[in-house]
């Protein structure tokens, strides 16, 4: 999950930086991270192998591709657009 799906824990949060085959147009993964549950939905409409254009957490766009640490016991929807 750290290299293909690009889910890498960092001190400040969970970095999402996939490196996938061109044929992967979308996928979903549920990831527990520091007590919170992240439902991660990745879309890759242009069939790129690497690169994140936008990340939203619960509908709010964040800067960059590191999802901040969320409160323990909470559930969050993460949308990732590759491009």
Secondary structure, DSSP 8 states (H G I E B T S, - for coil): --SSS-EEE-SSEEEE--B--TT--EEEEEEEETTEEEEEEEE-TT--SB-EEEEEETTEE-STTEEE---TT-EEEEEEEE-
